[in-house]
Amino acid sequence: MANALGIVSPSVHCFRRRTRALLGLHGSEKKTALICMAAADGGVEGRVLDSASSRSSRPRVVGMGCKLVGCGSAVPKLLISNDDLAQIVETSDEWISVRTGIRNRRVLSGNETLGGLAVDAAKGALQMAHVEAEEVDLVIMCTSTPDDLFGCGAQVQRDLGCKNAWAFDITAACSGFVIGLITASRFIKGGGFQNILVVGGDVLSRYVDWTDRGTCILFGDAAGAVLIQACGGDEDGLLGFDLHSDGHGQRQLNAPARNDDYSNFISNNNGTSLFPPKKTSYSCIQMNGKEVFRFAVRCVPHSIEAALEEAGLTSSNIDWLLLHQANQRIIDAVATRLEIPSDKVISNLANYGNTSAASIPLALDEAVRTGKDGGRRDWFLFFVHDPLSIS
């Protein structure tokens, strides 16, 4: 069996919404492909369903496990630095970096689309896992900013050539990827699926008020993907998870729908418009940064500890801590509370800002491809989601 790289992945928090998942990754002998647990010798472990007929008789196997076998990511070409933003709003590189840890972010330009980024990220995951597009059973697209009102999961499935897969979208803002990851595990463990692509991507630049210093400095665009594969129960990588929602946090972070005025054909005697309904668009992102910060620092450590307990682990077992990349001060504060040294914390926030649903898979892909394991054979990695999405 390939070496066990336990990546503990507590997904986590959205305002008052705590999401934690501990995910064990079984890796290959190749140290540069930590997540490629299915490719110990360049091949893929486990049975791959390769036809519609085989899928129709897909068994529901009790005791099935799942593991991550590949990852990929993609970012837009256009880089916007803090100095660039200082030309638009009253700010500076020092002001932004001290308060957030962010120095650059990538933003869509030209003909780039979220779907294009998602496809590129997914191709990277498939290549790392040595799995063909035809072998994918399901594509889960996690985004709150699709190119189309009706979502873009099916378009990603089409453009990848996953002709034997079906697809759907998950809308859960920053927590979308983690929810997608857990959803995929349920399809494998309860539905007999073999290979599932989970893609997290957002282009929040479309919904940022670039004259608002409080929010425009935070967000960037990106996509990241992982391939999850079925395995035996003794190799199961998902060690535990816990999900909660509390809609009261919506008042602290939102981008509400708004109605645009235009001519009315039908109105009542008082002149009130009855038809047609007003055209709807979305407001720019509005956030109470102080409250979001307080929530994350207060609640994320408790959630992680509960997830560790569920998995029978303690923080001393953790080799890598990977939090949602929202604010470096949040990341540092959580690591301190858990007594995890800074050299065990993964962060690429400085280069990309908060990329919402892409945040975790983007950071994970960079860590894997740069050999972040340091040559170790067994390790654990936490995925933690903090409260920058409200459900």
C-alpha positions as CSV (number, residue, x, y, z in Angstrom):
1,M,0.0,0.0,0.0
2,A,1.2,3.5,-0.7
3,N,2.3,5.5,2.3
4,A,-0.4,7.1,4.4
5,L,-0.3,10.9,4.2
6,G,-3.1,11.6,6.6
7,I,-4.3,15.0,5.6
8,V,-6.6,16.0,8.4
9,S,-8.9,18.5,6.9
10,P,-11.4,20.2,9.2
11,S,-13.4,22.2,7.0
12,V,-14.8,24.9,8.9
13,H,-16.6,27.9,9.8
14,C,-18.9,30.3,8.3
15,F,-20.2,32.8,10.5
16,R,-21.6,30.8,13.3
17,R,-21.4,28.0,10.9
18,R,-18.8,25.6,11.9
19,T,-17.5,23.1,9.4
20,R,-14.8,20.8,10.2
21,A,-13.5,17.7,8.3
22,L,-10.5,15.6,9.0
23,L,-9.3,14.1,5.8
24,G,-6.6,11.4,5.6
25,L,-4.7,11.3,2.3
26,H,-2.9,8.2,1.3
27,G,0.1,9.2,-0.8
28,S,2.4,7.6,-3.3
29,E,6.1,6.8,-2.9
30,K,6.8,9.9,-4.9
31,K,7.5,12.6,-2.5
32,T,6.6,15.3,-5.0
33,A,3.0,13.9,-5.4
34,L,1.9,13.7,-1.8
35,I,-1.7,13.7,-2.6
36,C,-1.3,11.1,-5.3
37,M,-2.1,8.2,-3.1
38,A,-3.5,6.1,-5.9
39,A,-0.4,6.3,-8.0
40,A,2.3,4.5,-6.1
41,D,3.8,3.1,-9.3
42,G,2.2,5.4,-11.9
43,G,-1.0,3.4,-11.8
44,V,-4.4,3.9,-10.2
45,E,-5.5,1.7,-7.3
46,G,-9.1,0.5,-7.3
47,R,-11.6,-0.4,-9.9
48,V,-12.5,2.3,-12.4
49,L,-15.9,2.3,-14.0
50,D,-15.5,2.9,-17.7
51,S,-18.8,2.5,-19.2
52,A,-22.4,3.5,-18.8
53,S,-23.4,-0.1,-18.4
54,S,-21.0,-0.7,-15.5
55,R,-22.3,2.5,-13.8
56,S,-25.9,1.4,-14.1
57,S,-25.1,-1.6,-11.9
58,R,-23.0,0.5,-9.5
59,P,-23.1,-1.2,-6.1
60,R,-23.9,0.5,-2.8
61,V,-21.0,-0.7,-0.7
62,V,-21.1,-0.4,3.0
63,G,-17.7,0.2,4.5
64,M,-16.2,1.9,1.4
65,G,-13.6,4.5,2.0
66,C,-12.3,7.4,-0.1
67,K,-9.0,9.2,-0.6
68,L,-7.6,12.2,-2.5
69,V,-5.4,11.1,-5.4
70,G,-4.8,14.3,-7.3
71,C,-5.0,18.1,-7.2
72,G,-4.7,21.1,-9.5
73,S,-5.2,24.8,-9.6
74,A,-5.4,27.8,-11.9
75,V,-5.3,31.5,-11.5
76,P,-5.9,34.5,-13.9
77,K,-3.0,36.1,-15.7
78,L,-3.6,39.7,-14.4
79,L,-1.8,40.4,-11.1
80,I,-3.1,43.4,-9.0
81,S,-0.6,44.5,-6.4
82,N,-1.3,46.6,-3.3
83,D,0.5,49.4,-5.0
84,D,-2.0,49.1,-7.9
85,L,-4.9,49.4,-5.5
86,A,-3.3,52.5,-3.9
87,Q,-3.9,54.2,-7.2
88,I,-7.7,53.6,-6.8
89,V,-8.4,53.9,-3.1
90,E,-6.6,55.6,-0.2
91,T,-4.4,52.8,1.0
92,S,-0.8,51.5,0.8
93,D,1.1,48.2,0.5
94,E,2.1,48.5,4.2
95,W,-1.5,49.3,5.4
96,I,-2.9,46.2,3.6
97,S,-0.1,43.8,4.3
98,V,0.0,44.6,8.0
99,R,-3.7,44.1,8.5
100,T,-4.3,41.1,6.2
101,G,-1.0,39.6,5.0
102,I,-2.1,40.1,1.4
103,R,0.3,41.7,-1.1
104,N,-1.1,40.6,-4.5
105,R,-4.2,39.0,-6.0
106,R,-5.2,37.7,-9.4
107,V,-8.2,39.1,-11.3
108,L,-10.0,38.0,-14.4
109,S,-9.3,39.9,-17.6
110,G,-9.8,39.6,-21.3
111,N,-11.6,36.4,-22.3
112,E,-10.9,34.6,-19.1
113,T,-13.8,32.9,-17.3
114,L,-14.4,31.0,-14.1
115,G,-15.3,27.9,-16.2
116,G,-11.9,28.1,-18.0
117,L,-10.0,28.3,-14.7
118,A,-12.1,25.4,-13.3
119,V,-11.3,23.2,-16.4
120,D,-7.5,24.0,-16.1
121,A,-7.5,23.1,-12.4
122,A,-9.4,19.9,-12.9
123,K,-7.0,18.8,-15.7
124,G,-4.2,19.2,-13.3
125,A,-5.9,17.0,-10.7
126,L,-6.6,14.3,-13.4
127,Q,-3.1,14.3,-14.6
128,M,-1.6,14.0,-11.1
129,A,-4.0,11.1,-10.4
130,H,-3.3,9.4,-13.7
131,V,-7.1,9.2,-14.3
132,E,-8.7,9.8,-17.7
133,A,-11.7,12.2,-18.1
134,E,-13.9,9.2,-19.2
135,E,-13.3,7.5,-15.9
136,V,-14.8,10.3,-13.8
137,D,-18.3,9.5,-12.5
138,L,-19.2,12.9,-11.0
139,V,-18.1,16.6,-11.2
140,I,-19.0,18.8,-8.3
141,M,-18.5,22.5,-9.0
142,C,-18.4,24.6,-5.9
143,T,-18.9,28.3,-6.6
144,S,-21.0,31.3,-5.7
145,T,-20.0,33.2,-8.9
146,P,-20.8,31.0,-11.9
147,D,-20.5,32.2,-15.4
148,D,-24.2,31.3,-15.9
149,L,-27.1,31.9,-13.7
150,F,-27.9,28.2,-13.8
151,G,-24.4,27.2,-12.8
152,C,-21.4,26.0,-14.7
153,G,-20.8,22.4,-13.4
154,A,-22.2,20.8,-16.5
155,Q,-20.1,23.1,-18.8
156,V,-17.0,22.1,-16.9
157,Q,-18.0,18.4,-17.3
158,R,-18.5,19.0,-21.0
159,D,-15.2,20.9,-21.6
160,L,-13.2,18.3,-19.7
161,G,-14.7,15.5,-21.8
162,C,-16.1,13.6,-18.7
163,K,-18.7,12.0,-20.9
164,N,-19.6,9.3,-18.4
165,A,-20.1,11.8,-15.5
166,W,-23.0,13.9,-14.3
167,A,-22.4,17.2,-12.7
168,F,-24.0,19.8,-10.4
169,D,-23.1,23.0,-8.6
170,I,-22.8,23.8,-4.9
171,T,-23.3,27.4,-3.7
172,A,-21.8,28.0,-0.3
173,A,-19.2,30.8,-0.8
174,C,-15.9,30.2,1.0
175,S,-17.1,26.9,2.6
176,G,-18.2,25.5,-0.8
177,F,-15.1,23.4,-1.5
178,V,-15.2,21.7,1.9
179,I,-18.9,21.0,1.6
180,G,-18.2,19.6,-1.9
181,L,-15.5,17.4,-0.5
182,I,-17.8,15.9,2.1
183,T,-20.6,15.5,-0.4
184,A,-18.2,13.6,-2.7
185,S,-17.3,11.2,0.1
186,R,-21.0,10.4,0.6
187,F,-21.4,9.5,-3.1
188,I,-18.5,7.2,-2.8
189,K,-19.3,5.6,0.5
190,G,-23.1,5.3,-0.1
191,G,-23.5,5.4,-3.9
192,G,-20.7,3.2,-5.2
193,F,-19.0,6.0,-7.2
194,Q,-15.3,5.5,-8.0
195,N,-13.8,8.8,-9.2
196,I,-15.2,12.3,-8.3
197,L,-13.8,15.7,-9.3
198,V,-14.4,18.4,-6.7
199,V,-13.7,21.9,-8.1
200,G,-13.7,25.0,-6.0
201,G,-13.6,28.3,-7.8
202,D,-14.8,31.9,-7.5
203,V,-14.3,35.2,-9.3
204,L,-15.4,37.6,-6.5
205,S,-13.8,40.5,-8.5
206,R,-17.2,40.7,-10.3
207,Y,-18.8,41.6,-7.0
208,V,-16.2,43.8,-5.3
209,D,-16.7,47.5,-4.9
210,W,-13.3,48.7,-6.1
211,T,-13.8,52.0,-4.3
212,D,-14.3,50.4,-0.9
213,R,-11.0,50.1,0.8
214,G,-12.5,47.7,3.4
215,T,-13.3,44.9,0.9
216,C,-11.5,45.5,-2.4
217,I,-8.1,44.7,-0.8
218,L,-9.2,41.2,0.3
219,F,-10.4,39.2,-2.7
220,G,-9.0,37.5,-5.7
221,D,-10.0,35.0,-8.4
222,A,-8.9,31.4,-8.8
223,A,-9.9,27.8,-9.1
224,G,-8.6,24.6,-7.5
225,A,-9.6,21.0,-7.8
226,V,-9.1,17.5,-6.3
227,L,-9.9,14.1,-7.5
228,I,-11.4,11.8,-4.8
229,Q,-11.3,8.1,-5.4
230,A,-12.9,5.1,-3.8
231,C,-10.8,2.8,-1.7
232,G,-11.1,0.0,0.9
233,G,-12.4,1.0,4.3
234,D,-9.0,0.4,5.9
235,E,-7.6,3.2,3.7
236,D,-10.4,5.6,4.3
237,G,-9.0,9.2,4.3
238,L,-12.0,11.0,5.7
239,L,-11.5,10.7,9.4
240,G,-14.4,12.9,10.5
241,F,-16.4,16.0,9.9
242,D,-19.0,18.3,11.5
243,L,-21.2,20.8,9.8
244,H,-23.4,23.6,11.2
245,S,-25.2,26.6,9.8
246,D,-26.5,29.8,11.5
247,G,-28.1,32.3,9.2
248,H,-27.8,35.1,11.8
249,G,-24.3,35.7,10.6
250,Q,-25.6,36.8,7.2
251,R,-25.8,40.4,8.5
252,Q,-22.1,40.5,8.9
253,L,-21.1,39.3,5.4
254,N,-23.4,39.4,2.3
255,A,-24.0,40.5,-1.3
256,P,-27.8,40.8,-1.4
257,A,-30.0,40.9,-4.5
258,R,-31.3,44.3,-5.5
259,N,-34.0,45.4,-7.8
260,D,-33.3,47.7,-10.8
261,D,-36.1,50.1,-11.9
262,Y,-37.5,50.1,-15.3
263,S,-40.8,50.7,-17.1
264,N,-43.9,48.9,-15.7
265,F,-46.8,47.7,-17.9
266,I,-49.2,46.9,-15.1
267,S,-49.8,48.8,-11.8
268,N,-52.5,49.1,-9.2
269,N,-54.7,52.1,-8.5
270,N,-52.0,53.5,-6.3
271,G,-49.4,53.4,-9.0
272,T,-47.5,50.5,-7.4
273,S,-45.8,48.3,-9.9
274,L,-47.3,44.8,-10.3
275,F,-45.8,43.5,-13.5
276,P,-43.3,42.7,-14.8
277,P,-41.1,41.9,-11.8
278,K,-38.1,44.3,-11.4
279,K,-34.9,43.1,-12.9
280,T,-32.6,41.7,-10.2
281,S,-28.8,42.0,-9.9
282,Y,-26.5,41.5,-6.9
283,S,-25.0,44.2,-4.7
284,C,-21.3,44.4,-4.1
285,I,-19.8,42.4,-1.2
286,Q,-20.5,44.0,2.2
287,M,-18.6,42.8,5.2
288,N,-18.2,43.7,8.9
289,G,-14.5,42.7,9.0
290,K,-14.1,43.1,12.8
291,E,-17.0,40.7,13.6
292,V,-15.8,38.1,11.1
293,F,-12.4,38.2,12.6
294,R,-13.7,37.9,16.1
295,F,-15.8,34.9,15.2
296,A,-13.0,33.1,13.4
297,V,-10.5,33.5,16.2
298,R,-13.1,32.6,18.9
299,C,-14.8,29.6,17.2
300,V,-12.4,28.0,14.7
301,P,-10.1,26.5,17.3
302,H,-13.0,24.9,19.2
303,S,-14.3,23.3,16.0
304,I,-10.9,21.9,15.1
305,E,-10.4,20.5,18.6
306,A,-13.8,18.8,18.4
307,A,-12.9,17.3,15.0
308,L,-9.6,16.1,16.3
309,E,-11.3,14.4,19.2
310,E,-13.7,12.7,16.8
311,A,-10.7,11.4,14.8
312,G,-8.8,10.3,18.0
313,L,-6.1,12.8,17.4
314,T,-4.6,15.8,19.2
315,S,-3.0,19.0,17.8
316,S,0.4,17.4,18.4
317,N,-0.4,14.8,15.7
318,I,-0.7,17.5,13.1
319,D,2.1,18.0,10.7
320,W,0.5,20.7,8.5
321,L,-2.3,23.2,9.3
322,L,-4.1,24.6,6.2
323,L,-6.8,27.1,7.0
324,H,-9.1,29.0,4.6
325,Q,-6.9,31.8,3.3
326,A,-8.9,34.8,4.4
327,N,-6.6,36.8,6.7
328,Q,-3.1,36.1,7.9
329,R,-3.9,37.4,11.4
330,I,-6.8,34.8,11.6
331,I,-4.5,32.0,10.5
332,D,-1.8,33.0,13.0
333,A,-4.2,33.4,15.9
334,V,-5.8,30.0,15.3
335,A,-2.4,28.3,15.0
336,T,-1.3,30.0,18.3
337,R,-4.4,28.8,20.1
338,L,-3.8,25.3,18.9
339,E,-0.1,25.5,19.8
340,I,0.9,24.6,16.2
341,P,4.3,26.2,15.2
342,S,4.3,28.6,12.3
343,D,6.6,26.4,10.3
344,K,3.7,23.8,10.1
345,V,1.2,26.4,8.8
346,I,0.5,26.5,5.0
347,S,-0.3,30.0,3.7
348,N,-0.3,31.5,0.2
349,L,-2.6,34.4,1.1
350,A,0.1,37.0,0.3
351,N,0.1,36.0,-3.4
352,Y,-3.6,35.5,-4.0
353,G,-5.8,37.1,-1.3
354,N,-9.1,35.4,-0.3
355,T,-10.2,33.3,-3.3
356,S,-13.3,32.0,-1.6
357,A,-14.1,28.4,-2.6
358,A,-10.7,28.1,-4.4
359,S,-8.7,29.0,-1.3
360,I,-8.1,25.5,0.2
361,P,-7.5,23.5,-3.0
362,L,-5.3,26.3,-4.4
363,A,-3.0,26.3,-1.3
364,L,-3.1,22.5,-1.2
365,D,-2.0,22.2,-4.8
366,E,0.9,24.6,-4.3
367,A,2.0,22.8,-1.2
368,V,1.9,19.4,-2.9
369,R,3.7,20.5,-6.0
370,T,6.5,22.2,-4.0
371,G,7.1,19.1,-1.9
372,K,5.9,20.5,1.3
373,D,6.1,17.2,3.1
374,G,9.8,17.6,3.6
375,G,10.4,14.0,2.8
376,R,8.2,12.6,5.6
377,R,6.2,9.5,5.0
378,D,3.3,10.1,7.3
379,W,1.7,13.4,8.0
380,F,-1.6,15.1,8.8
381,L,-2.9,18.2,7.3
382,F,-5.8,20.2,8.5
383,F,-8.3,21.9,6.2
384,V,-10.2,24.5,8.2
385,H,-12.8,26.7,6.9
386,D,-13.3,30.0,8.7
387,P,-16.5,32.1,8.6
388,L,-16.3,34.1,5.4
389,S,-19.3,32.4,4.0
390,I,-22.8,32.4,5.5
391,S,-25.3,29.6,5.0
